[in-house]
Amino acid sequence: MAVTDNKPMLLAPASPIRWGTNLRPTLVERKMLLFLGDVFVIAMSCGGALWLWSFTRPESFTLDFIVYNDNWIAVLITVWLALSWLFDLYHFKLTTQHTQIFFRLAAVTTIILLAYLLIFFVKAYVIALPRLPLLYALMLTFVGTNLWRWGYSKIVGQEAFRQRLLIIGAGWAGQTLASAIQSEAQAHFHLLGFIDNDPDKQKGYVANLPIIGQTSDILQLAHEYQADAIIYALPHQLRAETFQLLLDCQAAGLSIIQMPTLYETLTGRVPVEHVRNDWLLPIEVTGGRPAIIYYAFTRLVDWSFALIAGVFFLLFGPIIALLIKLDSPGPIFYFQTRSGKGGQLFKLIKFRSMRTDAEQTTGAKWATQNDDRVTRVGRFLRDSRLDELPQILNVLRGEIHLIGPRPERPEFVSKLEEEIPFYRARLVVKPGLTGWAQVKYRYGSTVEDALVKLQYDLFYIKNRSILLDLSILAKTVGVIVTFKGT
């Protein structure tokens, strides 16, 4: 936290107004509790499946019987948890949406069952475990996890377990955060109100929340309202007095959270309107170069994709080319200038999906969800993302990665730089064929859409890792098979 003067800052002594230990779980603790509950339910379901199976077996249900058949339990737990994660079943917003949870757990169950049956019937990979106990395990796990998550939402949603928050700053940043909390994690937080020094706001309401006092009274207000955490959402650097007051609150047992940090945790986006100008500089602690292991991983993914997609291109490329020719006159491939890392221009290669005169009179124009410039075959290619297949050449040239922010046209980059803060920050990393914004957000065709996608892109740039890349890959496969390409 920065201050506005040069006065030496001393840590505050422990406050005499300490009101006890906060027993309400944090977001991390809530997610961990949900995760461990899933592990327990799956393990118990597997034990129950072996118990049911033992009635049809000559062996008794003993510890030796369990140990002899436990080779598949760890695999089932791992696969179930991985699929649950990919289906966003650990997202805060989903914990109270029981219908969504039911259908997503059904999808997880179905995928595991179909995958198991496929492996079981491939003779080269026959495994010892019969189908019956796995079927029992999946049924028990599906029912058990639904019941567990229903109980979890009822328990953690109780007022006694919801974290009580005070927000310093009732301006745009504070209101944006309040809206995100109400939308994404209403069941986990109780917003007590704003603290703001604007005399015109005192005793009033902002975003349906009361203004309960000024920053000079933070500690007393936190005590009075039994707050667990204070989020500061101030558009300027902290004054020395405010900084000291926050230290007092921290010494009294309160959590102190920056607005951008909580916003990123809840939404998976960076609030570009509410971060400081030097926000991007310390992201790469290695001086702008990714860690060697991560770099090796990205190259492995790029070349593996190029190999697999290359085989697919050789097999189906001629058919796609023929369909494009039969559907509309014009070339098979479409070359478009895009901005790469550092703003360096390159030619992106795609199967043509629009009419050849699509921008003859309008110039550069965003594509829309139901764009009438798209041909019939082009619609299918876009929905399935097959129009992106020729970009394996861009990957092989090193112009793009498989995963990264989508490269934008330079005409749009120039325009959006003027309207959206940090827009050029997308160019600090190499672009990708697919990315976090593509799997998290709908088709974009406005400046507002570009802002939201930028927030997702900057979250990716800040948090990119092997785990996040694997998540994007898996979600991209889901987009392709469900024909939801953007």
C-alpha positions as CSV (number, residue, x, y, z in Angstrom):
1,M,0.0,0.0,0.0
2,A,1.4,3.4,-1.0
3,V,1.2,6.6,1.0
4,T,1.2,10.2,-0.1
5,D,3.8,11.7,2.2
6,N,7.3,10.8,3.5
7,K,6.4,10.3,7.2
8,P,7.9,7.1,8.7
9,M,5.3,4.4,9.1
10,L,5.3,2.3,12.3
11,L,3.3,-0.8,12.8
12,A,0.4,-0.1,15.1
13,P,0.3,-1.8,18.5
14,A,-2.3,-4.3,19.2
15,S,-5.6,-2.6,19.6
16,P,-7.5,-2.9,22.8
17,I,-10.8,-3.1,20.8
18,R,-10.0,-6.6,19.6
19,W,-13.4,-8.4,19.6
20,G,-12.3,-12.0,19.4
21,T,-11.3,-14.5,16.8
22,N,-13.2,-14.5,13.5
23,L,-14.8,-18.0,13.0
24,R,-16.4,-17.2,9.7
25,P,-14.6,-19.1,6.9
26,T,-12.8,-17.1,4.1
27,L,-13.4,-17.8,0.4
28,V,-10.4,-20.0,0.3
29,E,-11.5,-22.0,3.3
30,R,-15.0,-22.3,1.8
31,K,-13.6,-23.7,-1.4
32,M,-11.3,-26.1,0.5
33,L,-14.2,-27.3,2.6
34,L,-16.3,-27.9,-0.6
35,F,-13.4,-29.8,-2.2
36,L,-12.6,-32.0,0.9
37,G,-16.4,-32.7,1.2
38,D,-16.4,-34.0,-2.4
39,V,-13.3,-36.2,-1.7
40,F,-15.0,-37.7,1.3
41,V,-18.3,-38.3,-0.5
42,I,-16.6,-40.0,-3.4
43,A,-14.4,-42.2,-1.1
44,M,-17.5,-43.2,0.9
45,S,-19.4,-43.9,-2.3
46,C,-16.6,-46.2,-3.6
47,G,-16.7,-48.0,-0.3
48,G,-20.4,-48.4,-0.5
49,A,-20.1,-49.6,-4.1
50,L,-17.7,-52.4,-3.0
51,W,-20.0,-53.3,-0.2
52,L,-23.0,-53.7,-2.6
53,W,-20.7,-55.6,-5.0
54,S,-19.7,-58.0,-2.2
55,F,-23.2,-59.4,-2.1
56,T,-22.7,-60.9,-5.6
57,R,-19.2,-62.1,-4.8
58,P,-17.9,-65.1,-2.9
59,E,-15.5,-62.8,-0.9
60,S,-16.8,-61.1,2.2
61,F,-16.7,-57.3,2.6
62,T,-13.5,-57.0,4.6
63,L,-10.5,-54.7,4.7
64,D,-8.5,-57.1,2.5
65,F,-11.4,-57.1,0.0
66,I,-11.3,-53.3,-0.1
67,V,-7.5,-53.1,-0.4
68,Y,-7.5,-55.6,-3.2
69,N,-10.0,-53.5,-5.2
70,D,-8.8,-50.0,-4.3
71,N,-6.7,-49.5,-7.4
72,W,-9.5,-47.7,-9.2
73,I,-10.7,-45.5,-6.3
74,A,-7.9,-43.0,-6.5
75,V,-8.4,-42.7,-10.3
76,L,-12.1,-42.2,-9.9
77,I,-11.6,-39.5,-7.2
78,T,-9.0,-37.7,-9.4
79,V,-11.0,-37.8,-12.6
80,W,-14.2,-36.7,-10.8
81,L,-12.5,-33.8,-9.1
82,A,-10.8,-32.7,-12.4
83,L,-14.1,-32.8,-14.3
84,S,-15.9,-30.9,-11.5
85,W,-13.3,-28.2,-11.7
86,L,-13.6,-28.0,-15.5
87,F,-17.4,-27.7,-15.1
88,D,-16.9,-24.8,-12.7
89,L,-18.4,-26.7,-9.8
90,Y,-16.1,-24.9,-7.4
91,H,-17.1,-21.4,-8.6
92,F,-18.6,-19.4,-5.7
93,K,-21.7,-18.3,-7.7
94,L,-22.7,-21.9,-8.4
95,T,-22.9,-23.1,-4.8
96,T,-26.6,-22.0,-4.5
97,Q,-27.7,-22.9,-8.0
98,H,-28.9,-26.4,-7.3
99,T,-30.4,-27.0,-10.8
100,Q,-27.1,-26.1,-12.4
101,I,-25.2,-28.3,-10.0
102,F,-27.5,-31.2,-10.7
103,F,-27.0,-31.0,-14.5
104,R,-23.3,-30.4,-14.3
105,L,-22.8,-33.4,-11.9
106,A,-24.9,-35.5,-14.3
107,A,-22.6,-34.4,-17.1
108,V,-19.5,-35.4,-15.0
109,T,-21.1,-38.8,-14.3
110,T,-22.0,-39.5,-17.9
111,I,-18.5,-38.6,-19.2
112,I,-16.8,-40.9,-16.7
113,L,-19.2,-43.7,-17.5
114,L,-18.8,-43.4,-21.2
115,A,-15.1,-43.1,-21.0
116,Y,-14.9,-46.2,-18.8
117,L,-17.1,-48.3,-21.0
118,L,-15.0,-47.2,-24.0
119,I,-11.8,-48.3,-22.3
120,F,-13.4,-51.5,-21.0
121,F,-14.4,-52.7,-24.4
122,V,-11.1,-51.9,-26.1
123,K,-9.4,-55.3,-25.8
124,A,-5.9,-53.9,-25.8
125,Y,-6.8,-52.1,-22.6
126,V,-9.0,-54.6,-20.8
127,I,-8.9,-53.8,-17.1
128,A,-9.7,-56.2,-14.2
129,L,-12.5,-54.2,-12.6
130,P,-16.0,-55.3,-13.7
131,R,-18.5,-52.7,-14.7
132,L,-21.0,-53.2,-11.9
133,P,-19.0,-51.7,-9.0
134,L,-18.1,-48.6,-11.0
135,L,-21.8,-48.2,-11.9
136,Y,-22.6,-48.4,-8.2
137,A,-19.9,-45.9,-7.3
138,L,-21.0,-43.4,-9.9
139,M,-24.7,-43.6,-8.8
140,L,-23.8,-43.2,-5.2
141,T,-21.3,-40.4,-5.9
142,F,-23.9,-38.5,-8.0
143,V,-26.6,-38.7,-5.3
144,G,-24.1,-38.1,-2.5
145,T,-22.5,-35.0,-4.1
146,N,-25.8,-33.5,-4.9
147,L,-26.9,-34.0,-1.2
148,W,-23.6,-32.7,0.1
149,R,-23.7,-29.6,-2.0
150,W,-27.3,-28.9,-1.0
151,G,-26.3,-29.2,2.7
152,Y,-23.2,-27.1,2.1
153,S,-25.1,-24.2,0.6
154,K,-27.6,-24.3,3.4
155,I,-24.9,-24.3,6.1
156,V,-22.4,-21.7,4.7
157,G,-25.3,-19.5,3.5
158,Q,-26.4,-19.0,7.1
159,E,-25.9,-15.5,8.4
160,A,-23.6,-16.8,11.1
161,F,-21.2,-18.1,8.5
162,R,-21.3,-15.2,6.0
163,Q,-18.2,-12.9,6.1
164,R,-19.2,-9.4,7.1
165,L,-17.6,-6.8,4.9
166,L,-17.1,-3.0,5.1
167,I,-16.0,-1.2,1.9
168,I,-13.9,2.0,2.1
169,G,-14.9,4.2,-0.8
170,A,-18.4,4.6,-2.2
171,G,-17.2,5.7,-5.6
172,W,-17.1,3.8,-8.9
173,A,-14.6,1.2,-7.6
174,G,-16.6,0.5,-4.5
175,Q,-19.9,0.2,-6.4
176,T,-18.3,-2.1,-9.0
177,L,-17.0,-4.4,-6.2
178,A,-20.4,-4.4,-4.4
179,S,-22.1,-5.3,-7.7
180,A,-19.6,-8.2,-8.2
181,I,-20.2,-9.5,-4.7
182,Q,-23.9,-9.4,-5.0
183,S,-23.7,-11.1,-8.4
184,E,-21.0,-13.7,-7.8
185,A,-20.9,-14.5,-4.0
186,Q,-24.1,-13.2,-2.3
187,A,-24.3,-16.4,-0.3
188,H,-20.8,-16.0,1.1
189,F,-20.7,-12.3,2.1
190,H,-22.8,-9.8,4.1
191,L,-22.1,-6.3,2.8
192,L,-22.5,-4.0,5.8
193,G,-22.1,-0.7,3.9
194,F,-19.7,1.9,2.8
195,I,-17.3,4.1,4.6
196,D,-16.7,7.4,2.8
197,N,-15.6,10.9,3.6
198,D,-17.8,12.7,1.1
199,P,-20.2,14.8,3.2
200,D,-22.9,14.7,0.6
201,K,-23.0,10.9,0.9
202,Q,-23.2,10.7,4.7
203,K,-26.3,8.9,6.0
204,G,-27.4,8.2,2.5
205,Y,-27.4,5.0,0.3
206,V,-25.2,4.0,-2.7
207,A,-25.9,0.9,-4.6
208,N,-28.6,0.0,-2.1
209,L,-26.0,0.0,0.7
210,P,-25.8,2.6,3.5
211,I,-23.0,5.0,4.1
212,I,-22.3,4.3,7.7
213,G,-19.4,6.7,8.5
214,Q,-16.0,8.2,7.7
215,T,-12.6,6.7,7.5
216,S,-11.5,8.3,10.8
217,D,-14.0,6.0,12.6
218,I,-13.1,2.7,10.8
219,L,-12.0,0.8,13.8
220,Q,-15.0,1.8,15.9
221,L,-17.4,1.1,13.0
222,A,-15.9,-2.3,12.4
223,H,-16.3,-3.1,16.1
224,E,-19.9,-1.8,16.1
225,Y,-20.9,-3.8,13.0
226,Q,-18.9,-6.9,13.9
227,A,-17.0,-6.7,10.6
228,D,-14.6,-9.5,9.5
229,A,-12.8,-7.7,6.7
230,I,-12.4,-4.3,5.3
231,I,-12.0,-3.8,1.5
232,Y,-10.5,-0.5,0.4
233,A,-11.7,0.7,-3.0
234,L,-10.1,4.1,-3.2
235,P,-9.2,5.7,-6.6
236,H,-6.1,7.4,-5.1
237,Q,-3.1,6.5,-3.0
238,L,-3.7,5.9,0.7
239,R,-3.1,8.8,3.0
240,A,-0.8,8.2,5.9
241,E,-3.7,8.5,8.4
242,T,-5.8,6.0,6.5
243,F,-2.9,3.6,6.2
244,Q,-2.3,3.8,9.9
245,L,-6.0,3.2,10.6
246,L,-6.0,0.1,8.4
247,L,-2.9,-1.2,10.4
248,D,-4.9,-0.7,13.6
249,C,-7.8,-2.7,12.1
250,Q,-5.4,-5.5,11.0
251,A,-3.9,-5.6,14.5
252,A,-7.5,-5.9,15.9
253,G,-8.0,-9.1,13.9
254,L,-9.6,-7.7,10.7
255,S,-8.6,-8.8,7.2
256,I,-7.6,-6.0,4.9
257,I,-8.3,-6.6,1.2
258,Q,-7.6,-4.5,-1.9
259,M,-10.6,-4.1,-4.2
260,P,-8.8,-5.5,-7.3
261,T,-7.7,-8.6,-5.5
262,L,-11.2,-9.6,-4.4
263,Y,-12.7,-8.6,-7.7
264,E,-10.2,-10.9,-9.6
265,T,-11.0,-13.8,-7.2
266,L,-14.7,-13.5,-7.7
267,T,-14.9,-12.8,-11.5
268,G,-11.6,-14.1,-13.0
269,R,-11.1,-10.6,-14.5
270,V,-8.9,-7.6,-13.8
271,P,-10.8,-4.4,-13.1
272,V,-8.7,-2.3,-15.5
273,E,-10.6,0.9,-14.5
274,H,-9.6,0.5,-10.9
275,V,-5.9,-0.5,-10.9
276,R,-2.9,1.8,-10.7
277,N,-0.8,2.7,-13.8
278,D,2.1,0.6,-12.6
279,W,-0.1,-2.5,-12.0
280,L,1.3,-4.5,-14.9
281,L,5.0,-3.9,-14.2
282,P,5.7,-6.4,-11.3
283,I,3.7,-9.3,-12.9
284,E,6.7,-11.1,-14.3
285,V,9.1,-11.4,-11.4
286,T,11.6,-12.9,-13.8
287,G,11.9,-9.7,-15.7
288,G,9.3,-10.3,-18.3
289,R,10.5,-13.8,-19.2
290,P,8.3,-16.8,-18.3
291,A,9.8,-19.5,-16.1
292,I,11.7,-22.2,-18.0
293,I,9.3,-25.0,-17.1
294,Y,6.3,-22.9,-18.2
295,Y,8.1,-21.9,-21.4
296,A,8.9,-25.6,-22.2
297,F,5.3,-26.5,-21.5
298,T,3.9,-23.9,-23.9
299,R,6.3,-25.0,-26.6
300,L,5.3,-28.7,-26.0
301,V,1.6,-27.8,-26.2
302,D,2.2,-25.7,-29.4
303,W,4.1,-28.4,-31.2
304,S,1.7,-31.2,-30.0
305,F,-1.2,-29.2,-31.3
306,A,0.5,-28.5,-34.6
307,L,1.2,-32.2,-35.1
308,I,-2.4,-33.4,-34.2
309,A,-4.1,-30.5,-36.1
310,G,-1.7,-31.1,-39.0
311,V,-2.9,-34.6,-39.4
312,F,-6.5,-33.5,-39.1
313,F,-5.8,-30.7,-41.7
314,L,-4.4,-33.2,-44.2
315,L,-7.4,-35.5,-43.8
316,F,-10.3,-33.0,-43.8
317,G,-8.7,-29.9,-45.2
318,P,-9.5,-30.9,-48.9
319,I,-13.1,-31.5,-47.9
320,I,-13.5,-28.2,-46.2
321,A,-11.8,-26.4,-49.1
322,L,-14.3,-28.1,-51.6
323,L,-17.3,-27.1,-49.4
324,I,-16.1,-23.5,-49.3
325,K,-15.7,-23.4,-53.1
326,L,-19.1,-24.9,-53.7
327,D,-20.8,-22.5,-51.2
328,S,-19.5,-19.2,-52.5
329,P,-17.0,-17.8,-55.0
330,G,-13.7,-16.6,-53.8
331,P,-10.4,-17.9,-52.2
332,I,-10.3,-20.8,-49.8
333,F,-8.0,-19.1,-47.3
334,Y,-8.4,-15.7,-45.7
335,F,-5.3,-13.6,-44.7
336,Q,-5.8,-10.9,-42.2
337,T,-3.3,-8.5,-40.5
338,R,-3.2,-8.9,-36.7
339,S,-1.1,-7.3,-33.9
340,G,1.2,-9.7,-32.2
341,K,3.5,-9.4,-29.2
342,G,4.8,-5.9,-28.9
343,G,2.4,-4.7,-31.6
344,Q,4.4,-6.5,-34.3
345,L,2.1,-7.2,-37.3
346,F,1.7,-10.6,-38.9
347,K,-0.8,-12.3,-41.3
348,L,-3.3,-14.6,-39.6
349,I,-4.5,-17.5,-41.8
350,K,-8.0,-18.8,-41.6
351,F,-10.5,-20.7,-43.8
352,R,-12.6,-18.1,-45.4
353,S,-16.0,-17.9,-43.7
354,M,-17.4,-14.6,-45.1
355,R,-18.2,-13.3,-48.5
356,T,-15.3,-11.8,-50.4
357,D,-17.0,-8.3,-50.4
358,A,-17.7,-8.4,-46.6
359,E,-15.8,-5.2,-45.9
360,Q,-15.7,-3.6,-49.4
361,T,-17.8,-0.7,-48.4
362,T,-17.6,-0.6,-44.6
363,G,-13.9,-1.1,-44.0
364,A,-12.7,-2.9,-40.9
365,K,-15.8,-4.0,-38.9
366,W,-16.4,-6.2,-36.0
367,A,-18.0,-9.6,-36.6
368,T,-21.2,-10.1,-34.8
369,Q,-23.0,-13.2,-33.4
370,N,-25.4,-13.5,-36.4
371,D,-23.4,-11.7,-39.0
372,D,-25.1,-11.7,-42.4
373,R,-21.7,-11.5,-44.1
374,V,-21.0,-15.1,-43.0
375,T,-21.6,-17.8,-45.6
376,R,-23.6,-21.1,-44.9
377,V,-20.4,-23.2,-44.7
378,G,-18.7,-20.3,-42.9
379,R,-21.3,-20.5,-40.1
380,F,-20.5,-24.2,-39.5
381,L,-16.8,-23.5,-39.6
382,R,-17.1,-20.7,-37.1
383,D,-19.3,-22.6,-34.7
384,S,-17.0,-25.6,-34.7
385,R,-13.9,-23.4,-34.9
386,L,-12.7,-25.3,-37.9
387,D,-12.0,-22.0,-39.6
388,E,-9.1,-21.6,-37.2
389,L,-7.4,-24.8,-38.4
390,P,-5.0,-23.2,-40.9
391,Q,-3.5,-21.2,-38.0
392,I,-1.2,-24.2,-37.3
393,L,1.1,-22.4,-39.7
394,N,1.0,-19.3,-37.5
395,V,1.9,-21.5,-34.5
396,L,4.7,-23.2,-36.4
397,R,6.1,-19.8,-37.4
398,G,6.1,-18.7,-33.7
399,E,3.7,-15.8,-34.3
400,I,1.1,-17.1,-31.9
401,H,0.8,-19.7,-29.2
402,L,-2.0,-22.2,-28.9
403,I,-3.1,-20.3,-25.7
404,G,-3.0,-16.6,-25.2
405,P,-5.1,-13.4,-25.8
406,R,-6.6,-13.5,-29.2
407,P,-4.7,-11.3,-31.6
408,E,-6.7,-8.2,-32.6
409,R,-6.7,-6.2,-35.9
410,P,-4.4,-3.1,-35.7
411,E,-7.3,-0.9,-36.7
412,F,-9.2,-1.9,-33.6
413,V,-6.2,-1.8,-31.4
414,S,-5.6,1.8,-32.2
415,K,-9.2,2.7,-31.5
416,L,-9.5,0.7,-28.3
417,E,-6.3,2.0,-26.9
418,E,-7.9,5.5,-26.9
419,E,-11.1,4.3,-25.1
420,I,-10.0,1.5,-22.8
421,P,-7.2,1.8,-20.2
422,F,-4.4,-0.8,-20.3
423,Y,-5.7,-2.1,-23.7
424,R,-2.2,-2.3,-25.1
425,A,-1.2,-4.4,-22.1
426,R,-2.6,-7.4,-24.1
427,L,0.5,-7.1,-26.3
428,V,3.1,-7.8,-23.6
429,V,2.6,-11.6,-24.3
430,K,2.4,-13.5,-27.5
431,P,-1.3,-14.0,-28.6
432,G,-3.0,-17.3,-28.9
433,L,-5.4,-19.3,-30.9
434,T,-7.7,-19.7,-27.9
435,G,-7.7,-18.0,-24.5
436,W,-9.3,-17.2,-21.2
437,A,-11.6,-14.6,-22.7
438,Q,-12.7,-16.9,-25.4
439,V,-13.9,-19.7,-23.0
440,K,-15.4,-17.3,-20.4
441,Y,-17.2,-14.7,-22.5
442,R,-19.7,-14.5,-25.3
443,Y,-19.1,-13.3,-28.8
444,G,-18.0,-9.6,-28.6
445,S,-18.8,-6.8,-31.1
446,T,-18.7,-3.6,-29.1
447,V,-16.3,-1.5,-27.1
448,E,-18.0,-2.7,-23.9
449,D,-17.4,-6.3,-24.9
450,A,-13.8,-5.5,-25.7
451,L,-13.4,-4.1,-22.2
452,V,-14.8,-7.3,-20.5
453,K,-12.6,-9.4,-22.7
454,L,-9.6,-7.3,-21.8
455,Q,-10.3,-7.9,-18.2
456,Y,-10.2,-11.6,-18.8
457,D,-7.1,-11.3,-20.9
458,L,-5.2,-9.4,-18.2
459,F,-6.3,-11.9,-15.6
460,Y,-4.7,-14.6,-17.8
461,I,-1.5,-12.5,-18.3
462,K,-1.2,-12.0,-14.6
463,N,-2.0,-15.6,-13.5
464,R,-0.9,-17.7,-16.5
465,S,0.4,-21.1,-15.4
466,I,0.3,-24.7,-16.5
467,L,-2.9,-25.3,-14.5
468,L,-4.7,-22.3,-16.1
469,D,-3.6,-23.3,-19.6
470,L,-4.8,-26.9,-19.1
471,S,-8.2,-25.5,-17.9
472,I,-8.4,-23.3,-21.0
473,L,-7.6,-26.3,-23.3
474,A,-10.2,-28.4,-21.7
475,K,-12.9,-25.7,-21.9
476,T,-11.9,-25.0,-25.5
477,V,-12.6,-28.7,-26.3
478,G,-16.0,-28.2,-24.6
479,V,-16.7,-25.1,-26.8
480,I,-15.8,-27.1,-29.9
481,V,-17.9,-30.2,-29.3
482,T,-20.9,-28.1,-28.3
483,F,-20.6,-25.8,-31.3
484,K,-20.3,-22.6,-29.2
485,G,-17.3,-21.2,-31.0
486,T,-16.6,-17.5,-30.9
